[in-house]
Amino acid sequence: MSDFLTRRDLMKNGGVIAIGLAAPKWLSTITAADMMKQSKGGKPSSDTILVVCQLSGGNDGLNTVVPYADSLYYKSRPTIGHKEDVVLKLNESLGLHPSMKGVHELYKEGKVAVIQNVGYPKPNRSHFKSMDIWQSASPDDKLKHGWIGRAFDISSKKAAMSPVAALGLSTEKPLALTAENASIPCFASLADVSNMLGDKSSESMLREIQGPDAMMGSATRVVQQANRSALDAMSILSKQLAGFTPKQTYNDDPFGKGFKQISQLIGASPATRVVYFSAGGFDTHARQIDTHAKLLENFSNAVTAFQREMEAIGKADKVVVLVFSEFGRRVNENASQGTDHGAAAPMFVIGKNIKGGIHGSKPDLSNLQDGDLKYKIDFREVYAATLDTWVGSDSELVLGQKFNALPLFK
């Protein structure tokens, strides 16, 4: 682990871990996003689990859920379009990318909801801005923090929050997990947890080097509390993770590694209710065919293995996976056999207790906006359904206004 903090590092640096002088990357990066007054949080629900999977880079929705019966699709994509005889058909007009065999099987079992034409008003083609919009659920920048963080802030008024109630698996803390009061830890990998707390003296030094508590409300105090939250989560997980070994086969790629770790968290940590995970590579401006095929194959294999794992350990009734990307791609392929930044695209919700099938109409390739698909479903309608029906939070409070919740859950 490149960011492992040795005992020698601790003694040599001896600084305040809050400002990252001696902190491993995952521990130092959580602090900048947590520069707010901390207090006890709360867990949104008693037993359901939400896994959020972020496809970073802007996934090409039209080549993921293919409108194979539309001649305009092939006219727009003469080189990279997938022919009808290879797509994995969902109905008489739409099919999945040929690499998504596992997801196709889950779809036939009624465990995949495909939500079409998802986006938001006045779409932004910047990776960073659009991702901020999806993670904050605030296209107009009126809401602070992340949508999951706000859900935990609201629930904090009801009950004490376990340090492992919500967790991120990422080298940098996603905006979605930031909150005003709740402190949600984020780890680059579960190996960090085991390595950092391999012996009690290391854990003790990690806590001690923060020094005495700073003034209440100060930035340093907030960072100290955020670090303690992460250390508390590590302490709990280090005792639990040894008790569960995934039985499914997960490939050695970012999706396989990610979903294997998520299965470990869910199998070993009864208090965990939300896990946030991201994998990149979807910015396919050139030579898209091979790159996109491999990415979707890896995703499909991993999420299918994860679903089978949940079924095997008796958790399938309690777990759903929400899948999104910051935007889709443009309808027309470019000169480099790729696609450029677009707007509306499909989302997926996967699990036993969702209403499987196609939600929303097929893409209208004859009525575009600046070369992009027009959105017909606001992504916050998906969030509203997830918050109200699955997470157990109040979507109107979390999202700042009332959205019609899509009928995604049984």
N, C-alpha and C positions, 0 to 999 in steps of 0.2 A: 504494500500500500504506500504510494508515494507520499501521502499526506500524514503518515503515521507519526505521532508525537512521542519520541523516546523519552526515557527518564533523564538522559543527558540533556535533551532539548529543554525539558522542564526546568532543570537546575540551572542551565546556562542562561535561558531567557528570563525565567522567573517573573515575567511581566503579567499584565492584565490580559487574560485570554479574550476579553471582550473586544479589544481593538485588533485582534488577529495577529499579535506579535508571535505567538507560539501556537496558534490554533491550526488544526487541520482544516482544509478548505471547507468541508461541509459544516464545521462548527463555527467558523468565522463568518461564512456567508449568510447564516441565518440571522445574524445580528442586525445587519443594515435594514432588513425589512421589518424588524421587530422594534424599531425605535419609537415605541409608543408606551404609554403607561400600562403596566401589566397588572392583572389580578387573576383570581381563580376563574377558570372557565367551566364549561359544562358540555356533556355529550348530547348530541342531538336526539338519539333514539336508543332504545334498549338492546336491540339485537340485530338490526339490519346492517349490512356492510356495503358501502359504495366504493368501487374502484374507478378512478378516473384515469383514462389512458389518452395522452396527448401525442398526436402525430405531428411532430414539429417540422416546419418548413413549408407547409401548404400542400396537403395531399390532393392529387388530381382526382376529384370526385367522379368525373365523367368516365375515367378509365378504371374506377373502382366499382361503381354501380353503372354498368354500361347500358345506354339506351340503344340496344342492338337493332331494334326494329325501325329506327329513325334514319332515313337516308341523309339527313342534314349532319348527323354525327360523322358519317364516313366522308362526306364532302368537306367537313371542317378538319378532319383528321385522316387524310389519305394514307399517311405513313404509319402512324402510331395507333390507329383505331383497331379495336379487337373485333374480329369477324364473328358472326352469329354461331358458327359451328364450333367455336372454342370457348365462348362465354359459358358460365355456369348459370343456367336460367333460373330466374325467380318467378317470372310470369311471362305473359306473351309479349312483353316489350322491354323488360329489364333483366339484366343478368350480372353476376359478379365477375370480377377479373378472374381469368383462368387459374391463377395461382392460389386462389382463396378456397381451396377444397374443404378445409376444416370448417370454416365459417359457413360454407354452403351446407354442410351436413347439419350444423347447429340450426341453420335457418329452416331446413326441412323438418327439424324436430320442434319448431315453434319457439326457439330460444333466441332469435335475433330480430330486433326491430330496426328496420332501415328507414331513416327519416330523411325525406328528400327536400332539396332546395332550402337548406338552412343557412341563415345569415343574419344581417342586421341592417338598419337604415344607413344610407351613405357609407357604403363599405370602404375600408381603407386597405390599400395593397401593401403597406409596410408590414414586414414580419413583426416588428417589435410593437408597433401601435395596435395592430389587429390582435396580437396575442394578449396584450394588456386589456383590450376590450373584452375578449372572451373570458379572461381570468378574473377581471373585476366585475363583469356583467354590467358594464356602464359605458355605452358608446359615447355618451355626452360628458364623461369625466366627472359626473356629479357625486359618485359614490367612491369613498375611500376603501382601500384594502381589497381583499379578494372575496369572492362569493362564498367560498367554503369557510374562510376565516370569519366572515360576518355571521354565518349560520352558527358557528361555535360561540361567537360573542353573545348572540341573542340567547342561546341556551345556557350561558353561564349564569344567568339569573335564577336558574332552576336547580342546578346540581353542581357538585365539584367535578372537575374534569380530570380524567386519568391522563398522565403524561403520554400515554400511547393511544389515546382515543383517535387522533388523526396523525398521520405520518406521511412524509414525502420521501420518494426515492429519486434523488437528483443531486447533481453537484452544486446547484444553486437553488435557493428556495424559490418556488414559483409564487408569483403574485397572488394566485388563487388561495394560498394558504396563509397569507398575511392577515393580521387581525389587530384590532385596537386593544383587546384585553387578553384573548386566548393566545398562548404561545405554542405553535405547532412545530415540532422538530422535523428536520429534513436531513437525511443521510445519503451519502453517495452510494453506499451499499451496506448490506447487513454484515459484511466482513469487517467494516469499520467498528461496528458495535462490539464484536468479539475481540478484535485486536486492541481496542482502546481500553477495554475493561478486563484485560486478561489477568490482572492481579489487583488486589485491593489498594495497594500502595499507590499505584498509578492513578486510580480513581480518586483517591484522597488528595493527591497532589493537584489533579485537574481542578478540584473544587477549591483547594486552598489558594492557588495562585491568583484567583480572582480578587483576593484581598478582602478587606472589610466592606460592608455594604455602603454604597454611595448614597447620596441624598435621594429621598423619594422623589420620583418624577424626573430625575436627571437622566440623560442619555446613558451614562455609565451604569446606573442602577437598572435601567431597562435591559441593557445588554447582559448584565450579570444574571438577571432573572431568566432571560431567554436561554443563556448557557446552562443554567441549572435545570431548566426544563428539559433540555436535550440530554443532560447527564442523567436525570431521573429516568428518562425514557430508555437510555442505554442500560441503566442498571436493571430495569425491569426486563427488557428484552434479552439481555445476556443470560438471564436465568431461565427464560422460557424457550428460546430458540432451539436449544439442545434437545428439547422434548418432541420435536416434530421434524421428520425428514420427508420431503415430497416423494411420492411414488411414481408420478408421471415422468416421462422423458421430455426435457426441455433442451432445445438446441443452444449452442454457445454463440449466441448473437444478442444484441441489446434487448430485443423483445423476449427471447427465451430466458435470459438472465433475469430480466425484470419481473416477468410473471412467475418464475420460480421463487423469487424472493417474496413476492406478494402472497403466494400460496403458503410460504413459511410463516409470514406474519399472521395470516388469518388462521392457520392451523395451530399456531403456538400462542397467540395473544388474544384471549377472549375479550379484552376491553377495546380492541381496535375496531373503529367504525368507518373510517375513511382512509384510503391509501391513494396517493397521487403519484403517477408515474409518467415519464415522457421518454420518447425515443425520436431521433431526428433522421435527416437524410432525404426528406420529401420535397426539397426544393429542386425539382427536376427540370431545369432549363434546357438541358441538352442530353441526348442519348437516353431518353427516358425509358424506353421499352425494357431493357434489361434491369436497370436500377429499380424501377418501380415494381417490376415483377418480383424481385428478390425481397424488397421491403414488405410487400403485401403477403408474400409466402411466409416470411418470418413472423409477421404479426398474426396471420391466420393460424399457423401451427402453434404459436405460443398461447393465444387466447383459447384455442380449442383444448390444449393440454390443461390449461388452468380450469376451464369449465369441467372437464372430466375429473380433475383433482377435487374440486368442490363437491361434485356428485359422490365421489368415493368416500369423502370424510363427513358426509352428511350436512354440508353447508350450502348446498345448491339453492335451497329455499331462502337463504338469507343474503345472497351475494348477487349484485349486478355490476356490470362493467359499462361505463359510459365512455364513448370514443369520439374524439373531435380533432379537428385541425384548425389553424387560425384562418385559413381561407382555402377555397378551391383554386383551380387553374383556369386560364382563359379557354374559351371554347375552341378556337383555332390553334392548331399546332404551329410552332415557330420554325424558322429555317434550320434549326439545329436538332431537329427531331425530338423536341421537348415542348414544354408548355410554360408560359409565363404566369405571373401572379394574377389571380382572378378574384372571384367573390363567393357566391353561394355554392354549397357542396353538401353531400350527405353526412349524417351522423349515424352512429350505431349505438344501440343499447342492447346488451347481451346478458342473458340469464334465464333461469327457469321461470321466474315470476313476472316476466314481461309479456306483453301482447305482441307476439311475433308477426312479421309481415311487413308490407310497405305502408308507411305513413306519409301521406302527402302525394301530390301528383308527380308524374314523370317530368323530367326537365323539358322546358319549352325552348327549343333551339331556334325557333322562328321569331322569338320576341326577346332580344337581348338588350342589355344596358351597357353601352361602351364595350361591347365584345364579351361581356360576362353574363352568366346566368343571373336572372333576377331572383332575389330571395322571396320565398313565400311563407316560410315558417321562421319566426324569430327564435334564435337559440335560447332565449330566456323562457320560451314556452316549454322547452325541454328541461331546463333547469327548474322551472316552477313545478313541473310534474315530479321531478326527482326529489326536490326539497319537501314538497307537501306529502307525497305518497310514500316515498321510500326513506328519506333521511329523517323525517319527523320534525321538520322545521317549518316556519311560517314564511312562505316564499314572498309574500307581499312586503314583509319587513326586510327580508334579505335583499330583495331586488329593487326595493324603493318604490315599487308600484305593482299593480295587479296585472298579471299575465294569465291568459287562458292556458291551463295546464293540459298538455297533450295526453290523450288516453293511452299511456304507454305501459301501465302496470296492471296486473290482474287484481 
